[in-house]
Amino acid sequence: MLFPPPEGLAIPVAGDSRQFPLRRIFCVGRNYAAHAAEMGNEVDREAPFYFTKSAHALCLSGATIPYPPGTQDCHYEMEFVVAIGAPAFRVTKAEAMQAVWGYGCGIDLTRRDLQGAAKDKRRPWDLGKDFENSALMAALTPAEAFGEIGQQRITLRRDDEIVQDASLSDMVWSVPELIAHLSGYYHLLPGDLIYTGTPAGVGPVQPGSVLLGEIEGLEPVRVTIGEAE
């Protein structure tokens, strides 16, 4: 062995000693119409689209993280996260929820200036989206404890001010639709996460910013932004 393999990445389970091992992170773009509009875009209602984050982008709730390198415009994006617990490949919408293990609160940090530059040049978004500590995650709640996805409120507070406030019912593409569509392109497996998109109200963070994301029925996600390294 040339060097030690990386330690396993896992997410706590709320009220439980178990942990959910992380495999991959999929993220849905423009899944709230109001957010798409605030970014100057329209929702593609023919099909959802995705980007990915490396597993090592994971950062658990409660951390203090350095302001991300290489950016002057890092933004928060609060999201409802779906944890996959069973294989799903080419499943139908009716079958899709059988693959869900649970749900959690997540925040997608974005280097907005780098993402914008990549869009302008029709290049991939990787520098803007996939970086260390950019996939913030609270403890997961099993699906049966959360219940049906519906009108649950999703909010994000930046320094005690509510800046994002919506309902899960505002999502353009529902969780069964997302799983069914994504499973047409990937063999979804236990350990995969799907960040389902962010409501309107995204904005910048600064060193010293405290973010608190909440969804009714789930453990909140909290992070403090420290000084840049």
C-alpha positions as CSV (number, residue, x, y, z in Angstrom):
1,M,0.0,0.0,0.0
2,L,1.5,3.4,-1.1
3,F,-0.3,5.4,1.7
4,P,-3.1,4.8,4.2
5,P,-6.6,4.8,2.6
6,P,-8.9,7.7,3.6
7,E,-11.0,7.1,6.7
8,G,-14.6,6.2,6.1
9,L,-17.0,9.1,5.9
10,A,-20.3,8.7,7.8
11,I,-23.3,10.8,9.0
12,P,-24.8,10.4,12.4
13,V,-28.4,9.2,12.8
14,A,-30.6,11.3,15.1
15,G,-31.3,9.7,18.4
16,D,-29.3,6.6,17.5
17,S,-25.7,5.3,17.9
18,R,-25.7,4.1,14.3
19,Q,-24.0,6.0,11.4
20,F,-24.9,6.3,7.7
21,P,-21.8,5.6,5.6
22,L,-21.5,8.1,2.7
23,R,-20.9,6.9,-0.8
24,R,-21.8,9.7,-3.3
25,I,-23.4,13.1,-3.3
26,F,-25.8,14.2,-6.1
27,C,-27.2,17.7,-6.2
28,V,-30.3,18.9,-8.0
29,G,-30.2,22.3,-9.8
30,R,-33.0,24.8,-10.0
31,N,-35.6,22.8,-8.2
32,Y,-37.4,25.8,-6.7
33,A,-38.9,28.2,-9.3
34,A,-38.3,31.3,-7.1
35,H,-34.6,30.5,-6.7
36,A,-34.2,29.9,-10.4
37,A,-35.8,33.3,-11.1
38,E,-33.6,35.1,-8.6
39,M,-30.6,33.7,-10.4
40,G,-31.9,34.9,-13.8
41,N,-32.9,31.4,-15.0
42,E,-36.0,29.5,-15.8
43,V,-36.8,26.0,-14.6
44,D,-36.3,23.3,-17.2
45,R,-39.6,21.5,-16.7
46,E,-38.8,18.8,-19.2
47,A,-36.3,17.1,-16.9
48,P,-34.3,17.9,-13.7
49,F,-30.5,18.3,-13.9
50,Y,-27.7,17.5,-11.5
51,F,-24.1,18.2,-10.4
52,T,-22.1,16.2,-8.0
53,K,-19.9,16.7,-5.0
54,S,-17.0,14.5,-3.8
55,A,-17.7,12.6,-0.6
56,H,-14.8,14.5,1.0
57,A,-16.9,17.7,0.6
58,L,-18.9,16.4,3.6
59,C,-18.9,18.5,6.8
60,L,-21.0,17.6,9.8
61,S,-23.2,20.1,11.6
62,G,-21.6,22.0,14.5
63,A,-18.3,22.6,12.8
64,T,-16.4,25.9,12.4
65,I,-14.9,25.9,8.9
66,P,-12.5,28.3,7.2
67,Y,-13.8,30.6,4.5
68,P,-13.3,28.7,1.3
69,P,-10.1,29.4,-0.7
70,G,-10.1,31.0,-4.1
71,T,-13.4,32.9,-3.8
72,Q,-14.6,36.3,-2.8
73,D,-18.3,35.4,-3.0
74,C,-19.2,32.2,-1.1
75,H,-23.0,31.6,-0.9
76,Y,-25.2,29.4,1.3
77,E,-28.0,27.2,-0.2
78,M,-30.2,25.4,2.3
79,E,-31.5,22.0,1.1
80,F,-33.6,18.9,1.9
81,V,-31.4,15.9,1.6
82,V,-32.5,12.4,0.8
83,A,-30.5,9.4,1.9
84,I,-30.6,6.3,-0.2
85,G,-30.7,3.0,1.6
86,A,-31.5,0.4,-1.1
87,P,-30.4,-0.2,-4.7
88,A,-32.4,1.7,-7.3
89,F,-31.8,1.4,-11.1
90,R,-34.4,2.4,-13.6
91,V,-37.1,2.5,-11.0
92,T,-40.6,4.1,-11.6
93,K,-42.0,6.9,-9.5
94,A,-44.2,4.4,-7.8
95,E,-41.2,2.3,-6.8
96,A,-38.8,5.1,-6.0
97,M,-39.6,5.7,-2.3
98,Q,-38.7,2.1,-1.5
99,A,-35.0,3.2,-1.9
100,V,-35.2,6.0,0.6
101,W,-33.6,5.4,4.0
102,G,-34.1,8.8,5.5
103,Y,-33.8,12.6,5.3
104,G,-31.6,15.4,6.6
105,C,-30.9,19.1,6.6
106,G,-28.0,20.1,4.4
107,I,-26.4,23.3,3.1
108,D,-24.7,23.5,-0.3
109,L,-21.9,26.0,-0.1
110,T,-21.1,27.6,-3.5
111,R,-18.2,29.7,-4.7
112,R,-20.6,31.8,-6.7
113,D,-18.0,33.9,-8.5
114,L,-16.2,30.7,-9.8
115,Q,-19.5,29.1,-10.8
116,G,-20.5,32.2,-12.7
117,A,-17.2,32.4,-14.5
118,A,-17.5,28.7,-15.5
119,K,-21.1,29.3,-16.8
120,D,-19.9,32.3,-18.9
121,K,-17.3,30.1,-20.6
122,R,-19.6,27.1,-20.8
123,R,-17.3,25.0,-18.6
124,P,-18.2,22.6,-15.8
125,W,-19.1,24.0,-12.4
126,D,-16.7,21.8,-10.3
127,L,-14.6,24.7,-8.9
128,G,-17.7,26.5,-7.9
129,K,-19.5,23.6,-6.3
130,D,-17.1,20.7,-5.4
131,F,-14.7,21.7,-2.6
132,E,-13.8,20.9,0.9
133,N,-16.5,21.5,3.5
134,S,-19.1,22.5,0.8
135,A,-21.6,19.8,1.7
136,L,-22.8,20.6,5.2
137,M,-24.9,17.9,6.8
138,A,-27.0,17.4,10.0
139,A,-27.8,14.0,11.5
140,L,-30.2,11.9,9.4
141,T,-33.7,11.0,10.4
142,P,-35.2,7.7,9.2
143,A,-38.0,8.1,6.7
144,E,-40.6,6.4,8.8
145,A,-39.9,8.8,11.7
146,F,-40.2,11.8,9.4
147,G,-43.4,10.8,7.6
148,E,-44.8,12.0,4.3
149,I,-43.0,14.8,2.5
150,G,-45.4,17.7,2.2
151,Q,-45.8,21.2,3.6
152,Q,-42.8,21.1,6.0
153,R,-41.2,24.5,6.3
154,I,-37.6,24.8,5.2
155,T,-35.6,27.8,6.5
156,L,-32.1,29.2,6.8
157,R,-31.0,31.8,9.3
158,R,-27.8,33.8,8.7
159,D,-26.7,35.5,11.9
160,D,-30.3,35.0,13.4
161,E,-32.0,36.6,10.3
162,I,-34.2,34.3,8.3
163,V,-33.0,34.6,4.7
164,Q,-34.6,31.5,3.1
165,D,-38.1,30.4,3.9
166,A,-40.2,28.0,1.8
167,S,-42.1,24.7,1.9
168,L,-40.9,21.4,0.7
169,S,-44.1,21.3,-1.5
170,D,-42.5,24.2,-3.5
171,M,-40.1,21.8,-5.1
172,V,-40.6,21.6,-8.9
173,W,-39.5,17.9,-9.0
174,S,-40.7,15.7,-6.2
175,V,-38.5,13.2,-4.5
176,P,-40.0,10.2,-6.3
177,E,-39.6,12.0,-9.6
178,L,-36.0,12.8,-8.8
179,I,-35.1,9.3,-7.8
180,A,-36.8,7.8,-10.8
181,H,-35.1,10.1,-13.2
182,L,-31.6,9.9,-11.6
183,S,-31.8,6.1,-11.5
184,G,-32.1,6.1,-15.2
185,Y,-28.5,7.3,-15.4
186,Y,-26.9,5.8,-12.3
187,H,-27.2,2.6,-10.2
188,L,-28.2,4.4,-7.0
189,L,-26.9,2.5,-4.0
190,P,-27.0,2.7,-0.2
191,G,-24.9,5.6,1.0
192,D,-25.9,7.9,-1.8
193,L,-27.2,11.4,-0.9
194,I,-29.4,13.6,-3.0
195,Y,-29.4,17.3,-2.2
196,T,-32.8,18.3,-3.7
197,G,-32.3,22.0,-4.5
198,T,-32.5,25.3,-2.6
199,P,-35.3,27.9,-2.2
200,A,-35.0,31.6,-3.0
201,G,-33.0,33.8,-0.7
202,V,-29.4,32.5,-1.3
203,G,-26.7,34.9,-0.4
204,P,-23.1,35.4,0.7
205,V,-21.3,34.4,3.9
206,Q,-18.4,36.2,5.6
207,P,-15.9,35.1,8.2
208,G,-17.9,35.1,11.4
209,S,-21.2,34.2,9.8
210,V,-23.3,31.6,11.6
211,L,-25.7,29.5,9.5
212,L,-28.7,27.6,10.9
213,G,-30.8,25.5,8.6
214,E,-34.0,23.9,9.7
215,I,-36.7,21.7,8.3
216,E,-39.7,20.7,10.3
217,G,-39.2,17.2,11.7
218,L,-35.5,17.0,11.1
219,E,-32.3,17.8,13.1
220,P,-31.0,21.3,12.2
221,V,-27.7,22.0,10.5
222,R,-25.5,24.6,12.0
223,V,-22.1,25.9,10.9
224,T,-19.8,28.8,11.7
225,I,-17.7,30.4,9.0
226,G,-14.1,31.2,10.2
227,E,-11.3,33.2,8.8
228,A,-9.8,32.2,5.5
229,E,-6.7,30.0,5.7
